[in-house]
Amino acid sequence: MKIARYAMSALTHFISGWLCLAGLLLLPQAAQAERLQDLASIQGVRPNQLLGYGLVVGLDGSGDQTTQTPFTVQSVVSMLQQLGVILPPGSALQLKNVAAVMVTATLAPFAQPGQGMDITVSSIGNAKSLRGGTLLMTPLKGADGQIYGMAQGSVLVGGVGAAAAGAKTQINHLSVGRIPAGATVERALPTALGQGNVILLELKDSDFSTAGLVADAINRRFGAATAEAQDARVIRVRVPEHGGERVAFIGALESLSVTPPRPRARVILNARTGSIVMNQSVTLEACAVAHGNLSVVIASEPVISQPPALSGGQTVVTLRAQIEIVKEPGQLLLLKGGASLAEVVKALNAIGATPQDLLAILQAMKAAGSLRAELEII
């Protein structure tokens, strides 16, 4: 008897816990707070792109075809001359283990000389594969033409391929590879953190409401008149002038939690793939949607006319056209106001609407004023 009472009590607590959990799941979820460094960046603190031209050697016969890429031969000859190797006049090099490549890297803000950078090596000729190759010392230049890094190392290619007897198989891409920490920073790029005791925060997405909320959150945390929103993107913030205090202040500023407003209602339509992406702010007004397809099928059937024996006639082949018009019955779908776009798409799919039909229907709903969202076609 005691065991039965204990089992009944445990079952009651179990059901009560599940009911409480279900009630919590049904409650509307509040907007989540985000860190300020996820919403905005400091003006002037930005990465810089670097670019270089180099040679990858040591390939297993998968390099550039020198007859079609003369710049590879010119680069090899120039490199050998700098190393003191003088080639005989008129010598024709037949290189199969060398590939001309472009080297790209991103110089992080506050990077100092001696630090490593990841680089990407991409073939610019007709090399079949960079697998197993070694990048020779390549200077990396910025947009101003100055050298900010030097790259060299073994190229890592994620793909693999093989060919024999006219058959070929390949997995992933073989003409692009990476070298982790394959470049060394040679020159530091100065980064200005504002002028005087002021820095500017730039929102990643322009929004007046978010700019006002960020300024209010900063003023509540660090005191009145600390921050002021200049427009929908830029917020002016007063910071300490001394270096150590400024760094500590910016660290606390980036960790500040801000609850942004709900994003604008947007629907993204990809006309090439038929995909539809929407956010939770999309709503609909009451409307009715009719869906029906009209298809016309035209087919040609050959008809052979065979003359009787000994008649002297010739066999004639003619074509007989068959035209068929198929009209599916139109279906009228009533959408109530306040319905989410997910429910609409589900209902349209249920009546057989294709992705291209959905694109046309959503555009018509937007033109009719029923779709409360910004429609963007990519």
C-alpha positions as a LaTeX table, in Angstrom:
\begin{tabular}{lrrr}
\hline
Residue & $x$ (\AA) & $y$ (\AA) & $z$ (\AA) \\
\hline
Met1 & 0.00 & 0.00 & 0.00 \\
Lys2 & 2.85 & 2.37 & 0.86 \\
Ile3 & 4.56 & 1.51 & $-2.40$ \\
Ala4 & 1.40 & 2.36 & $-4.35$ \\
Arg5 & 1.06 & 5.71 & $-2.55$ \\
Tyr6 & 4.70 & 6.51 & $-3.24$ \\
Ala7 & 4.33 & 5.64 & $-6.93$ \\
Met8 & 1.18 & 7.77 & $-7.21$ \\
Ser9 & 2.95 & 10.73 & $-5.55$ \\
Ala10 & 5.95 & 10.43 & $-7.87$ \\
Leu11 & 3.64 & 10.28 & $-10.91$ \\
Thr12 & 1.81 & 13.39 & $-9.71$ \\
His13 & 5.07 & 15.33 & $-9.30$ \\
Phe14 & 6.24 & 14.13 & $-12.73$ \\
Ile15 & 3.04 & 15.30 & $-14.46$ \\
Ser16 & 3.12 & 18.63 & $-12.61$ \\
Gly17 & 6.72 & 19.23 & $-13.70$ \\
Trp18 & 5.89 & 18.51 & $-17.33$ \\
Leu19 & 2.86 & 20.82 & $-17.19$ \\
Cys20 & 5.01 & 23.63 & $-15.77$ \\
Leu21 & 7.62 & 23.08 & $-18.49$ \\
Ala22 & 4.95 & 23.12 & $-21.19$ \\
Gly23 & 3.55 & 26.36 & $-19.77$ \\
Leu24 & 6.99 & 27.96 & $-19.88$ \\
Leu25 & 7.47 & 26.87 & $-23.48$ \\
Leu26 & 4.13 & 28.38 & $-24.49$ \\
Leu27 & 4.97 & 31.77 & $-22.99$ \\
Pro28 & 6.17 & 34.41 & $-25.47$ \\
Gln29 & 9.94 & 34.65 & $-25.39$ \\
Ala30 & 11.37 & 38.06 & $-24.61$ \\
Ala31 & 14.03 & 39.61 & $-26.74$ \\
Gln32 & 17.49 & 38.51 & $-25.69$ \\
Ala33 & 20.17 & 40.98 & $-24.70$ \\
Glu34 & 23.30 & 41.16 & $-26.83$ \\
Arg35 & 26.78 & 42.41 & $-26.08$ \\
Leu36 & 27.63 & 45.79 & $-27.48$ \\
Gln37 & 30.62 & 44.39 & $-29.38$ \\
Asp38 & 28.18 & 42.19 & $-31.33$ \\
Leu39 & 26.08 & 45.21 & $-32.31$ \\
Ala40 & 28.74 & 47.83 & $-33.03$ \\
Ser41 & 32.41 & 48.32 & $-33.80$ \\
Ile42 & 34.85 & 51.10 & $-32.95$ \\
Gln43 & 35.61 & 53.44 & $-35.81$ \\
Gly44 & 39.20 & 53.01 & $-36.96$ \\
Val45 & 39.59 & 49.48 & $-35.56$ \\
Arg46 & 39.41 & 47.44 & $-38.74$ \\
Pro47 & 41.32 & 44.68 & $-40.56$ \\
Asn48 & 43.25 & 45.30 & $-43.77$ \\
Gln49 & 43.64 & 43.02 & $-46.78$ \\
Leu50 & 47.05 & 42.00 & $-48.09$ \\
Leu51 & 47.95 & 40.58 & $-51.50$ \\
Gly52 & 51.03 & 38.97 & $-53.01$ \\
Tyr53 & 52.23 & 37.07 & $-56.08$ \\
Gly54 & 54.38 & 33.98 & $-55.61$ \\
Leu55 & 55.39 & 30.54 & $-56.81$ \\
Val56 & 54.46 & 27.11 & $-55.48$ \\
Val57 & 57.13 & 24.47 & $-56.19$ \\
Gly58 & 57.48 & 20.77 & $-55.55$ \\
Leu59 & 54.29 & 19.71 & $-57.30$ \\
Asp60 & 54.03 & 16.16 & $-58.65$ \\
Gly61 & 53.64 & 17.09 & $-62.31$ \\
Ser62 & 50.43 & 19.03 & $-61.64$ \\
Gly63 & 51.84 & 22.52 & $-62.14$ \\
Asp64 & 51.21 & 25.10 & $-64.85$ \\
Gln65 & 51.62 & 24.24 & $-68.51$ \\
Thr66 & 54.38 & 26.63 & $-69.52$ \\
Thr67 & 53.20 & 26.94 & $-73.12$ \\
Gln68 & 49.92 & 28.46 & $-71.93$ \\
Thr69 & 51.21 & 30.36 & $-68.87$ \\
Pro70 & 54.37 & 32.21 & $-69.93$ \\
Phe71 & 54.32 & 34.37 & $-66.79$ \\
Thr72 & 55.22 & 31.29 & $-64.72$ \\
Val73 & 58.43 & 30.81 & $-66.73$ \\
Gln74 & 59.24 & 34.52 & $-66.50$ \\
Ser75 & 58.82 & 34.42 & $-62.73$ \\
Val76 & 61.09 & 31.38 & $-62.40$ \\
Val77 & 63.79 & 32.96 & $-64.58$ \\
Ser78 & 63.64 & 36.21 & $-62.58$ \\
Met79 & 63.88 & 34.32 & $-59.28$ \\
Leu80 & 66.86 & 32.25 & $-60.45$ \\
Gln81 & 68.69 & 35.39 & $-61.60$ \\
Gln82 & 68.23 & 36.95 & $-58.17$ \\
Leu83 & 69.71 & 33.78 & $-56.65$ \\
Gly84 & 72.74 & 34.01 & $-58.95$ \\
Val85 & 71.72 & 31.34 & $-61.49$ \\
Ile86 & 72.28 & 32.53 & $-65.06$ \\
Leu87 & 70.44 & 30.52 & $-67.72$ \\
Pro88 & 71.90 & 30.08 & $-71.21$ \\
Pro89 & 70.36 & 32.38 & $-73.84$ \\
Gly90 & 67.45 & 30.85 & $-75.71$ \\
Ser91 & 66.91 & 28.05 & $-73.20$ \\
Ala92 & 63.29 & 26.90 & $-73.09$ \\
Leu93 & 62.14 & 25.76 & $-69.67$ \\
Gln94 & 59.57 & 22.98 & $-69.50$ \\
Leu95 & 58.25 & 23.23 & $-65.95$ \\
Lys96 & 55.64 & 20.85 & $-64.60$ \\
Asn97 & 56.23 & 21.17 & $-60.88$ \\
Val98 & 55.78 & 24.95 & $-60.53$ \\
Ala99 & 52.54 & 26.97 & $-60.30$ \\
Ala100 & 52.01 & 30.73 & $-60.19$ \\
Val101 & 49.69 & 31.71 & $-57.33$ \\
Met102 & 48.11 & 34.69 & $-55.65$ \\
Val103 & 48.51 & 34.88 & $-51.88$ \\
Thr104 & 45.88 & 36.68 & $-49.81$ \\
Ala105 & 45.81 & 37.45 & $-46.10$ \\
Thr106 & 44.02 & 39.68 & $-43.60$ \\
Leu107 & 46.07 & 41.91 & $-41.31$ \\
Ala108 & 44.21 & 42.06 & $-38.00$ \\
Pro109 & 43.98 & 45.37 & $-36.12$ \\
Phe110 & 46.77 & 45.98 & $-33.59$ \\
Ala111 & 48.91 & 43.22 & $-35.20$ \\
Gln112 & 52.58 & 43.59 & $-34.29$ \\
Pro113 & 55.75 & 42.52 & $-36.14$ \\
Gly114 & 56.56 & 38.87 & $-35.58$ \\
Gln115 & 52.97 & 37.67 & $-35.26$ \\
Gly116 & 51.62 & 34.98 & $-37.60$ \\
Met117 & 48.82 & 35.28 & $-40.13$ \\
Asp118 & 46.81 & 32.62 & $-41.95$ \\
Ile119 & 47.11 & 32.87 & $-45.72$ \\
Thr120 & 45.18 & 31.52 & $-48.70$ \\
Val121 & 47.06 & 30.37 & $-51.81$ \\
Ser122 & 45.12 & 30.35 & $-55.10$ \\
Ser123 & 46.35 & 29.24 & $-58.52$ \\
Ile124 & 46.10 & 31.82 & $-61.32$ \\
Gly125 & 47.32 & 29.53 & $-64.11$ \\
Asn126 & 46.17 & 26.13 & $-65.30$ \\
Ala127 & 47.72 & 24.03 & $-62.55$ \\
Lys128 & 45.77 & 20.86 & $-61.89$ \\
Ser129 & 46.53 & 20.70 & $-58.19$ \\
Leu130 & 48.54 & 22.49 & $-55.47$ \\
Arg131 & 48.59 & 19.44 & $-53.26$ \\
Gly132 & 52.03 & 18.76 & $-51.76$ \\
Gly133 & 53.52 & 22.06 & $-52.95$ \\
Thr134 & 55.60 & 24.60 & $-51.06$ \\
Leu135 & 55.08 & 28.33 & $-51.33$ \\
Leu136 & 58.34 & 30.25 & $-51.76$ \\
Met137 & 58.96 & 33.49 & $-49.88$ \\
Thr138 & 56.31 & 35.96 & $-51.03$ \\
Pro139 & 55.97 & 39.59 & $-49.92$ \\
Leu140 & 52.45 & 40.67 & $-48.99$ \\
Lys141 & 51.52 & 44.24 & $-49.83$ \\
Gly142 & 48.69 & 46.50 & $-48.75$ \\
Ala143 & 46.64 & 48.94 & $-50.79$ \\
Asp144 & 49.37 & 51.57 & $-50.35$ \\
Gly145 & 52.02 & 49.34 & $-51.97$ \\
Gln146 & 53.97 & 48.84 & $-48.73$ \\
Ile147 & 55.07 & 45.36 & $-47.58$ \\
Tyr148 & 53.34 & 44.31 & $-44.36$ \\
Gly149 & 54.09 & 40.59 & $-44.29$ \\
Met150 & 56.17 & 37.74 & $-45.71$ \\
Ala151 & 54.63 & 34.35 & $-46.55$ \\
Gln152 & 56.19 & 30.93 & $-47.00$ \\
Gly153 & 55.37 & 27.33 & $-46.14$ \\
Ser154 & 53.75 & 24.06 & $-47.17$ \\
Val155 & 50.34 & 24.37 & $-48.80$ \\
Leu156 & 47.49 & 22.37 & $-47.26$ \\
Val157 & 44.82 & 21.33 & $-49.77$ \\
Gly158 & 41.62 & 19.77 & $-48.47$ \\
Gly159 & 40.74 & 17.97 & $-51.71$ \\
Val160 & 42.13 & 14.92 & $-53.44$ \\
Gly161 & 42.00 & 13.75 & $-57.05$ \\
Ala162 & 43.28 & 11.03 & $-59.35$ \\
Ala163 & 43.28 & 10.39 & $-63.11$ \\
Ala164 & 44.21 & 7.37 & $-65.22$ \\
Ala165 & 43.35 & 5.99 & $-68.66$ \\
Gly166 & 41.04 & 8.90 & $-69.44$ \\
Ala167 & 39.09 & 8.54 & $-66.19$ \\
Lys168 & 39.21 & 11.26 & $-63.57$ \\
Thr169 & 37.81 & 11.70 & $-60.07$ \\
Gln170 & 38.10 & 14.65 & $-57.75$ \\
Ile171 & 36.90 & 15.55 & $-54.26$ \\
Asn172 & 36.69 & 19.22 & $-53.25$ \\
His173 & 38.84 & 21.95 & $-54.82$ \\
Leu174 & 42.50 & 21.29 & $-55.62$ \\
Ser175 & 43.68 & 24.67 & $-56.93$ \\
Val176 & 43.23 & 26.56 & $-53.62$ \\
Gly177 & 45.00 & 25.83 & $-50.35$ \\
Arg178 & 45.76 & 27.39 & $-46.98$ \\
Ile179 & 48.83 & 27.77 & $-44.79$ \\
Pro180 & 47.96 & 28.28 & $-41.10$ \\
Ala181 & 50.26 & 30.95 & $-39.66$ \\
Gly182 & 52.09 & 30.88 & $-42.99$ \\
Ala183 & 52.89 & 34.61 & $-42.99$ \\
Thr184 & 54.75 & 36.82 & $-40.54$ \\
Val185 & 53.81 & 40.44 & $-39.87$ \\
Glu186 & 56.73 & 42.67 & $-40.83$ \\
Arg187 & 55.22 & 46.10 & $-40.23$ \\
Ala188 & 52.60 & 47.29 & $-37.76$ \\
Leu189 & 49.75 & 49.38 & $-39.07$ \\
Pro190 & 48.90 & 52.24 & $-36.69$ \\
Thr191 & 45.32 & 52.18 & $-35.45$ \\
Ala192 & 43.80 & 55.39 & $-34.13$ \\
Leu193 & 41.30 & 55.01 & $-31.30$ \\
Gly194 & 39.44 & 58.24 & $-31.84$ \\
Gln195 & 40.73 & 61.76 & $-31.30$ \\
Gly196 & 41.37 & 63.08 & $-27.81$ \\
Asn197 & 38.89 & 61.68 & $-25.34$ \\
Val198 & 36.22 & 60.69 & $-27.89$ \\
Ile199 & 35.65 & 57.45 & $-29.81$ \\
Leu200 & 32.92 & 56.72 & $-32.32$ \\
Leu201 & 30.86 & 53.52 & $-32.24$ \\
Glu202 & 29.44 & 52.35 & $-35.57$ \\
Leu203 & 26.40 & 50.08 & $-35.56$ \\
Lys204 & 26.58 & 47.14 & $-37.95$ \\
Asp205 & 22.98 & 47.84 & $-39.04$ \\
Ser206 & 21.70 & 51.40 & $-39.22$ \\
Asp207 & 18.72 & 51.85 & $-36.90$ \\
Phe208 & 17.65 & 54.92 & $-34.94$ \\
Ser209 & 16.00 & 52.86 & $-32.19$ \\
Thr210 & 19.11 & 50.75 & $-31.62$ \\
Ala211 & 21.35 & 53.84 & $-31.60$ \\
Gly212 & 19.15 & 55.45 & $-28.94$ \\
Leu213 & 19.07 & 52.28 & $-26.82$ \\
Val214 & 22.86 & 51.92 & $-26.98$ \\
Ala215 & 23.40 & 55.55 & $-25.93$ \\
Asp216 & 20.95 & 55.18 & $-23.01$ \\
Ala217 & 22.60 & 51.96 & $-21.83$ \\
Ile218 & 26.05 & 53.59 & $-21.86$ \\
Asn219 & 24.81 & 56.64 & $-19.96$ \\
Arg220 & 23.15 & 54.46 & $-17.31$ \\
Arg221 & 26.35 & 52.45 & $-16.85$ \\
Phe222 & 29.02 & 55.17 & $-17.00$ \\
Gly223 & 27.11 & 58.33 & $-16.17$ \\
Ala224 & 25.06 & 60.95 & $-17.96$ \\
Ala225 & 26.44 & 62.71 & $-21.05$ \\
Thr226 & 28.92 & 59.87 & $-21.69$ \\
Ala227 & 27.34 & 58.84 & $-25.00$ \\
Glu228 & 25.33 & 60.65 & $-27.63$ \\
Ala229 & 23.78 & 59.21 & $-30.79$ \\
Gln230 & 24.72 & 61.32 & $-33.81$ \\
Asp231 & 22.60 & 59.47 & $-36.35$ \\
Ala232 & 21.21 & 56.01 & $-37.05$ \\
Arg233 & 24.69 & 54.44 & $-37.14$ \\
Val234 & 27.27 & 56.53 & $-35.20$ \\
Ile235 & 27.33 & 56.98 & $-31.40$ \\
Arg236 & 29.82 & 59.45 & $-29.87$ \\
Val237 & 31.32 & 58.21 & $-26.58$ \\
Arg238 & 33.60 & 60.06 & $-24.15$ \\
Val239 & 36.49 & 57.91 & $-22.90$ \\
Pro240 & 39.48 & 58.47 & $-20.57$ \\
Glu241 & 42.55 & 60.00 & $-22.20$ \\
His242 & 45.18 & 57.79 & $-20.54$ \\
Gly243 & 46.07 & 54.54 & $-22.32$ \\
Gly244 & 45.49 & 52.05 & $-19.51$ \\
Glu245 & 42.24 & 53.62 & $-18.36$ \\
Arg246 & 41.04 & 53.89 & $-21.96$ \\
Val247 & 41.64 & 50.18 & $-22.65$ \\
Ala248 & 39.82 & 49.16 & $-19.45$ \\
Phe249 & 36.92 & 51.49 & $-20.29$ \\
Ile250 & 36.58 & 50.11 & $-23.84$ \\
Gly251 & 36.68 & 46.55 & $-22.48$ \\
Ala252 & 33.82 & 47.30 & $-20.11$ \\
Leu253 & 32.01 & 49.13 & $-22.91$ \\
Glu254 & 32.15 & 46.13 & $-25.25$ \\
Ser255 & 30.80 & 43.81 & $-22.53$ \\
Leu256 & 27.77 & 46.04 & $-21.92$ \\
Ser257 & 24.46 & 44.23 & $-22.54$ \\
Val258 & 21.89 & 45.91 & $-24.77$ \\
Thr259 & 18.46 & 44.58 & $-25.75$ \\
Pro260 & 17.91 & 45.65 & $-29.36$ \\
Pro261 & 14.39 & 46.20 & $-30.75$ \\
Arg262 & 12.73 & 43.65 & $-32.96$ \\
Pro263 & 14.19 & 43.65 & $-36.47$ \\
Arg264 & 12.27 & 45.02 & $-39.41$ \\
Ala265 & 9.91 & 42.59 & $-41.05$ \\
Arg266 & 11.73 & 41.25 & $-44.11$ \\
Val267 & 11.19 & 38.44 & $-46.58$ \\
Ile268 & 14.14 & 37.41 & $-48.77$ \\
Leu269 & 13.25 & 35.68 & $-52.04$ \\
Asn270 & 15.88 & 33.92 & $-54.15$ \\
Ala271 & 14.49 & 33.83 & $-57.68$ \\
Arg272 & 17.19 & 31.41 & $-58.87$ \\
Thr273 & 16.70 & 28.69 & $-56.29$ \\
Gly274 & 13.13 & 29.45 & $-55.20$ \\
Ser275 & 14.13 & 29.67 & $-51.52$ \\
Ile276 & 12.28 & 31.93 & $-49.08$ \\
Val277 & 13.75 & 33.25 & $-45.81$ \\
Met278 & 11.76 & 35.35 & $-43.34$ \\
Asn279 & 12.12 & 36.67 & $-39.81$ \\
Gln280 & 9.71 & 36.52 & $-36.91$ \\
Ser281 & 8.41 & 40.06 & $-37.41$ \\
Val282 & 6.51 & 39.19 & $-40.61$ \\
Thr283 & 2.71 & 39.38 & $-40.30$ \\
Leu284 & $-0.22$ & 39.20 & $-42.70$ \\
Glu285 & $-3.55$ & 40.89 & $-43.14$ \\
Ala286 & $-6.69$ & 38.98 & $-44.13$ \\
Cys287 & $-6.64$ & 38.01 & $-47.80$ \\
Ala288 & $-7.73$ & 35.28 & $-50.21$ \\
Val289 & $-5.36$ & 33.46 & $-52.57$ \\
Ala290 & $-6.48$ & 31.51 & $-55.65$ \\
His291 & $-4.14$ & 28.91 & $-57.10$ \\
Gly292 & $-4.54$ & 27.03 & $-60.36$ \\
Asn293 & $-2.35$ & 25.80 & $-63.18$ \\
Leu294 & $-2.92$ & 25.79 & $-66.93$ \\
Ser295 & $-0.66$ & 23.54 & $-69.02$ \\
Val296 & $-0.55$ & 23.07 & $-72.78$ \\
Val297 & 1.04 & 19.88 & $-74.15$ \\
Ile298 & 1.93 & 19.66 & $-77.85$ \\
Ala299 & 3.16 & 16.33 & $-79.24$ \\
Ser300 & 3.95 & 15.16 & $-82.78$ \\
Glu301 & 3.27 & 11.57 & $-83.84$ \\
Pro302 & 4.74 & 10.21 & $-87.13$ \\
Val303 & 2.20 & 8.65 & $-89.55$ \\
Ile304 & 3.51 & 6.34 & $-92.34$ \\
Ser305 & 1.52 & 6.08 & $-95.60$ \\
Gln306 & 2.37 & 2.81 & $-97.41$ \\
Pro307 & 1.12 & 2.50 & $-101.06$ \\
Pro308 & $-0.36$ & $-0.81$ & $-102.34$ \\
Ala309 & 1.90 & $-3.35$ & $-104.03$ \\
Leu310 & 2.77 & $-2.79$ & $-107.73$ \\
Ser311 & 1.09 & 0.65 & $-107.61$ \\
Gly312 & 4.31 & 2.53 & $-108.29$ \\
Gly313 & 3.76 & 4.84 & $-105.35$ \\
Gln314 & 6.28 & 5.88 & $-102.65$ \\
Thr315 & 6.15 & 5.58 & $-98.92$ \\
Val316 & 5.42 & 8.93 & $-97.30$ \\
Val317 & 6.02 & 9.85 & $-93.64$ \\
Thr318 & 3.92 & 12.69 & $-92.25$ \\
Leu319 & 3.56 & 14.19 & $-88.77$ \\
Arg320 & 0.28 & 14.47 & $-86.93$ \\
Ala321 & 0.15 & 17.02 & $-84.15$ \\
Gln322 & $-1.71$ & 16.37 & $-80.90$ \\
Ile323 & $-2.56$ & 19.34 & $-78.72$ \\
Glu324 & $-3.87$ & 18.82 & $-75.18$ \\
Ile325 & $-4.88$ & 21.56 & $-72.76$ \\
Val326 & $-5.05$ & 20.61 & $-69.10$ \\
Lys327 & $-6.53$ & 23.05 & $-66.62$ \\
Glu328 & $-6.41$ & 22.13 & $-62.96$ \\
Pro329 & $-9.28$ & 23.36 & $-60.82$ \\
Gly330 & $-8.38$ & 26.55 & $-59.01$ \\
Gln331 & $-8.33$ & 26.45 & $-55.22$ \\
Leu332 & $-9.21$ & 29.44 & $-53.08$ \\
Leu333 & $-7.30$ & 29.74 & $-49.81$ \\
Leu334 & $-8.55$ & 32.14 & $-47.12$ \\
Leu335 & $-5.85$ & 33.57 & $-44.88$ \\
Lys336 & $-6.93$ & 35.19 & $-41.65$ \\
Gly337 & $-5.32$ & 38.36 & $-40.36$ \\
Gly338 & $-2.35$ & 37.95 & $-38.04$ \\
Ala339 & $-1.31$ & 34.61 & $-39.50$ \\
Ser340 & 2.42 & 34.02 & $-39.66$ \\
Leu341 & 4.14 & 33.63 & $-42.97$ \\
Ala342 & 5.20 & 30.11 & $-41.99$ \\
Glu343 & 1.54 & 29.09 & $-41.80$ \\
Val344 & 0.88 & 30.69 & $-45.19$ \\
Val345 & 3.78 & 28.90 & $-46.88$ \\
Lys346 & 2.69 & 25.61 & $-45.31$ \\
Ala347 & $-0.88$ & 26.08 & $-46.55$ \\
Leu348 & 0.27 & 27.00 & $-50.07$ \\
Asn349 & 2.52 & 23.95 & $-50.19$ \\
Ala350 & $-0.44$ & 21.81 & $-49.14$ \\
Ile351 & $-2.43$ & 22.87 & $-52.21$ \\
Gly352 & 0.49 & 22.11 & $-54.52$ \\
Ala353 & 2.13 & 25.50 & $-55.02$ \\
Thr354 & 5.67 & 25.25 & $-56.35$ \\
Pro355 & 8.51 & 27.52 & $-55.15$ \\
Gln356 & 8.09 & 29.69 & $-58.24$ \\
Asp357 & 4.36 & 29.95 & $-57.46$ \\
Leu358 & 5.21 & 31.05 & $-53.92$ \\
Leu359 & 7.42 & 33.82 & $-55.28$ \\
Ala360 & 4.62 & 35.13 & $-57.48$ \\
Ile361 & 1.99 & 34.79 & $-54.73$ \\
Leu362 & 4.11 & 36.65 & $-52.14$ \\
Gln363 & 4.80 & 39.45 & $-54.61$ \\
Ala364 & 1.07 & 39.74 & $-55.33$ \\
Met365 & 0.28 & 39.78 & $-51.60$ \\
Lys366 & 2.82 & 42.57 & $-51.12$ \\
Ala367 & 1.27 & 44.58 & $-53.98$ \\
Ala368 & $-2.19$ & 44.06 & $-52.48$ \\
Gly369 & $-1.03$ & 45.35 & $-49.08$ \\
Ser370 & $-1.61$ & 42.06 & $-47.25$ \\
Leu371 & 2.03 & 41.22 & $-46.60$ \\
Arg372 & 3.36 & 43.39 & $-43.78$ \\
Ala373 & 7.05 & 43.03 & $-44.58$ \\
Glu374 & 9.82 & 44.38 & $-46.74$ \\
Leu375 & 10.18 & 42.17 & $-49.80$ \\
Glu376 & 13.72 & 41.73 & $-51.15$ \\
Ile377 & 14.53 & 39.66 & $-54.23$ \\
Ile378 & 18.11 & 38.46 & $-54.72$ \\
\hline
\end{tabular}
